[in-house]
Amino acid sequence: MKPLRVGLTFNLKRIDPTRDDVEAEYDSPKTVGAIEGDIASYGHQVVRLEASPDLVRKLPAARVDVVFNLAEGGAGRSREAHVPALCELLDIPYTGSDPAALCVTLDKALGKHVLRDAGVPTPDFFVLATGREPLPRGWRFPAIVKPNIEGTSKGITTTSIVDDERTLRRRCGAMIRRYRQPAIVEAYVSGREFTVGVLGYPKPCALPPMEVVFLQPSERTVYEYSLKQDWTGRLEYVCPAKLTPARSRRMRQLALDAFRVLGCRDVARVDFRMDRRGRMFVIELNPLPGLTPAFSDLVMIGEAAGLPYRELIGRILEGGIRRIVHRGGAEHAERGG
């Protein structure tokens, strides 16, 4: 296959995430530049396409062969699906999951319904749209409160863990007002925190689990937003995680199960909690994992697994390139676009 024109779609981070989390999921100029450079190192021409409203005009004009999609979208519960849906409308192959999978995984409650119905273990949960609805009969504390359609642990702090109904309602009310969306309430799983990268198309593989080790552990640890901005002296990332071979295999298989059940492709990161009895629970799946060099969880997992950053980017791009051929575009690709 001759060199391709690769559209790189992204949302650029312009607001300091330590001051305001509104753009916390967006990518920095450094990350965009690193990915652009590594795609170009394979001989491809890269066209930067910021996912602003005028992408509707710029994408067809760019005449790209494939899109490497990083875009988180602007607002709404389908925001992560905006760019892939546009690509499908224009018949442009792209990397990553399709609009349906991106919508299901962004909506935490919807994704957990799918996981639970498929037999993938996930903590019990319910959703409060106003904070005043009745609690499920027999609900037991502690619980953790999160915005239902946010990522990067936005809105999550140690105060997100609650022990009684009054505190839960107060926390949910604040969350609903702050993020203008329902709050999801999950049974809090006290135990170890893990994340597993899944990579590849059409046959995905699960990379070795990585443990997020809290250096100041307590009964109420949570991988909160502030820790994802600066973990120095507070966290340690251990990959491969210190698990028995059987538990490692089990976690990797559950990650693949979640990936397939939710309809993902190319790449994702699956977050877990494991309680003291060794029971594993899928907390959520992120089909648009961060790709910041030497910083993001998936990048660290890849490096520990012998997958350098350039190769990680190449493996993700491979999925989109394969879909050029699958749509009958092999001749087009051979001509170089």
N, C-alpha and C positions, 0 to 999 in steps of 0.2 A: 504494500500500500504506500503510495506516494504521500508526501507531506500534505496535511490538511489545514484548512482554515478553522480554527477552534475559537468559538465564542466563549469568553469567560464572563459569566453573569454573577453579580455580587451586589450586596448592599454595603456601602462604605461607612465605617464607624467614624463619626466626627465629634461625638460627645464622650467625654471621659467617663468610663463605666464605674469608676470609684465614686463619682459625684452624682450620677443619674443613670439608672439601668435601662432607660428607654431604648438605647441602641446596643445593649450588651451582647446581643446575639449577632450583630453585624461584624464584618471583618475589617481589620486594620489595613492601611496601605501596605504595611510590611508583609502581611499574609498574602494579600492579592499579588504583590510583586513576586513573592517566593513561588507561588503556584504558577504564575505566568512564566517565570524563568524556567521552571522545571518542565512545563509542557513544551516550551520552545526548545529545550535541550534535546527533545526527541525529534526535532526537525520540523515541527509544526509552526504555522503562523498563528499568533494569538491576537484576538480582537477583544479588547475590554468593552464590556457592556454593563454599565451600572443599571440595576433593576429599579429605575425610576419610571414614572408613568409614560415617559416618551420611549420606553423600550418597545412599545407596540409599533412604533415607527422605525426605530433603529435596528431591531433584530432582523426583519426581512431585508432591509437595505444592506446589512453587513454581509449577506451571502456566505454564511458560514456552513461548513459541512456537519459540524457537531457542536453541541454546547456543553461545556463543563460548568455545571450549575452549583453555585454556592449560596444563591439568593435566599434570604429568609422571608422576603416579602414585606409589605408595609403594615397592614393592620387587618384584623378579623381572624376568624377561626379557620379560614382557608388560605391564609396569606402565604404559607410555604408552597402552596400549589400553583400560585399565579404564574411563575415562569415556566414550569413544566407544562401547564395547560396551554400557554401561548406557543410553546415549542410544538406541542401536538397539533394545534390548530394550523401551524405553518408547515407541518410535516418535517420538522428538524429533529434528528436524534439528539438525545441529551443523556448526561450521566445522572445516576441516582434514581431514587424511587419516583413512581408516577404520582399524579395528583391525588388519586384515591388513597394510596398508602400515606401520603404526606398529611392529608386531612385527618385520617384516622389516628395517626400517631401524635399529631399536635394536640388533639382533644384527648387529654389524659383519661377521662372517664370512658369515652368511646373506645379507646384503645384497650383499656382494662376489661371492658365488657367482652371484646373479641378474644382477648387472651384467656379470660376465665371460661368462656363458653368452649374454647378449644382445649381446656384442661391444663393450660400453662399457669403455674402457681403465681398469684399476685395478691397483695394484701387486700382485705376487705375495704370497701370504700362506699361513699355516697357523695352526692353533689348538692350544694345549697346555692340557689340562685339569688336569694334575698338575705339569707342568714336567719330567717324567721320560721322556715319550714320545720315540721316535726322531725325529730331524729328517728332513724330506724329502730324498731322495737328490739330491745336487748343489746343495743350498741354498748361496747365496752371500751374504756380508756386504758392507756393513753392513745392519742390520735395526733396526726400531723396535718396541718392545713396548708394548701398550696393554691396558687392561681391555676385554673383548669387548662388554660391554653397559652402557657408561657414555658420557656426553656431557660437554660443556663442557671437554674436554681433561683430565678427572679422571685423576689418576695419571700424567700425562705431564710429564716434565722432560727436561733435556738428558741425564740418565743413562738415559733410555729408549732411546737409540740405542746399539746394541751391535755389537762387531766380531768376536766369537768365540763359540763354543758355550758355554764355561764361563760367561762373563758373561751370555749370554742366559738360561741356565737359572737363574742366581742371580736375575736380574731378574724372570723369569717367576714363580719361586717366591714372591718378595716380593709381586708383583702379585696372584697367586691368593690368598694369605693375607690381604692387605689388603682386597680387594674381594669375596672369596668367590665367585669366578666364574672361568671360563677366561680365559687371556690370548691375545690375537691377536698374531701376529708378522707384520709386513709388511716387504717390501723397502723400505729407506729411499731415497726419491727426493730427491737433493740438487738444490736449485733454488729457484725463486720460488714463493711461496704466494699463492693467490687464493681468492676465494669469490664465488659468483654467486647472487643472489636470483631465485626463480621465484615468480610471482604470477598469480592469476587462475583463474576457472572459468566456463564449461567449457573455454575455450581459454587455457591458461597461456602467459605470455610470460616470457622471461629478461631480467632487468635487466642493465645494464652491469657487467662484472666489476670487482671491487674487489681491489686488491693489498694484502697485508699486508707492509709493508716493514720489515725488521729493521734498526734503526739501528746495530747492532753486529754486522754480518754475519760469518759464518764458514762453514766447510764443513759444519757440523753444526747449522744452525738448525732450530728446531722451535717451533711455535706452542703453547707449553707453558701449563699451567694458571695459573701465576703471572702470565703476560703478560695473560691474559684478566681478571685482577683489577685490575691496575694496569700500563698500558702507557706511562706518562709517561716520556719520554726514551728509550724502548726500542723503540717501534714507531711507524710512521706508516701511516695508511690512505689509499690513493690511489684515488679513484674519479671518473671511469672510469680503469681501469688503463692504464698506458702499454704498449699492445700494438698491433701492426699491425692494420688493419681485418680482415684475413683471420683472424688468430689470435683476435681478439675474437669474430668470428662463430663460429668453430670452438668456442670455449669455451662460448658461450651455447647452441649447438646440443647439445653434450655434456651440459650441465646439463639441458636439456629432455629429452634422451634418457633420462638417469638418472631424472628425475622421472616420466616416463611408464612406464618399465620397472618401477620399484618401486611403481607404482600410487598415486602421491601425488595430492593435489588441493589447491587453494586457495593454498597457500604452502609454501615450503621454502627451504633454503639449501644449496647444493652446494659442497663444498670441493675444491680442486684443488691439485696440485703440477705445475709445468712444469720439466722438466730442461733442461740446457744445449743440447740438440739441438732444443728446442721441442716435445718430446713432452708431451702433457697426460694426467694421470692423475686420475680421480675418486677422492678419498680416502674420502669418505663423504657422505651426504646427511642433513640434519637437517630432518624435517617439522614440528618444533615449535621453530622458531628463536626466540631471545631477542627480546623486544620492549621492552626498557628504553629509554626516551626518550633520544636523543642519546648512547647508549652501545653498544647492540647492533649487530652487523655489518649485519644486514638493515635496521635503521633508518637507519644511515649511508648504505647503498647507495640506499635510497629517497629520502633527502633530496638526494643527489647527482644522482639521476635526475629531480628535480623532483616528487617525491612526498612531500609533507609528512606528518608523523606521523598526523594525523587522517585523511588520505586513505588512508594505508596500512592503518589499522585498518578503515576503511570498505570497502576492497577485499576484505579478508579476510572481513569480515562478509557481504559480498555473496554469497559462495559458499553460506553457510548459508541465507540468505534465498531464493536460487534453489531450493534443495532443498525449501523449504516448498511452492513451486508445483509442483515436479516430483513430489512425492508426492501431488498432488491436493488441496493445502491452500490453493488460491488464495482460495476463498470464506471460509475460516476467517481468513485473513490480512486480507481486506478488512473483516471485522467487527472487526479490532483484537485478535484473540485471544479 
